[in-house]
Amino acid sequence: DPKIIQKPKYLVAVTGSEKILICEQYLGHNAMYWYRQSAKKPLEFMFSYSYQKLMDNQTASSRFQPQSSKKNHLDLQITALKPDDSATYFCASSQVQGAQDTQYFGPGTRLLVL
Amino acid sequence: AQKVTQTQTSISVVEKTTVTMDCVYETRDSSYFLFWYKQTASGEIVFLIRQDSYKKENATVGHYSLNFQKPKSSIGLIITATQIEDSAVYFCAMSPSNTNKVVFGTGTRLQVLP
């Protein structure tokens, strides 16, 4: 059974719209993260959460807002979508926050903005 | 700022042979953690192996092992007895101990041929 679920798998959106990417983990982890992978750049760290609190934000744009309704959920809301937002977004989790703990990745949501 | 560099963009080997993938990193931190992940053709990112900077012994997991040369800031991945299913993109990554962010390299595509 998948331990980290991301929904949807594929998403097509129009410029200017808003979308929410869903992430749920069933590993019992306390820290969750978002990363982005685009054709132009390697995997980039976006956010980290620990016990539902935002710990680190490396995303310059406020159009990206993580939302954590439960400890094992970390959704990503993206507003005013732009074609440059087209990428695969990966959710990850680790037992605890901190570099010493290995992060495990979900299957990703591939977003295409037209 | 931390940086991870993988200069080999693509490698092809014949199955059952050994392959080494290079990775060098930059950090000012005295303590950090190094990881290798692979990304399969389906896009799934799978954790393979890690090396803690304070450990002198090279990590080994299954047919994966690391060549950690701290003075050279180098962490090579060695895959022995390669199999067709090892074909994937391999990412080197680093996380300084004072952060929960993982910095990834650009990846090396490995093709294992019959």
Interface residues (C-beta under 8 A of the other chain):
Chain A: A31 Y33 P42 L43 E44 F45 S48 S50 M55 D56 Q58 T88 F90 S94 Q97 G98 A99 Q100 T102 Q103 Y104 F105 P107 G108 R110
Chain B: Y32 F33 F35 Y37 S42 G43 E44 I45 V46 F47 R50 D52 F91 A93 S95 P96 S97 N98 T99 N100 K101 V102 V103 F104 G105 T106 G107
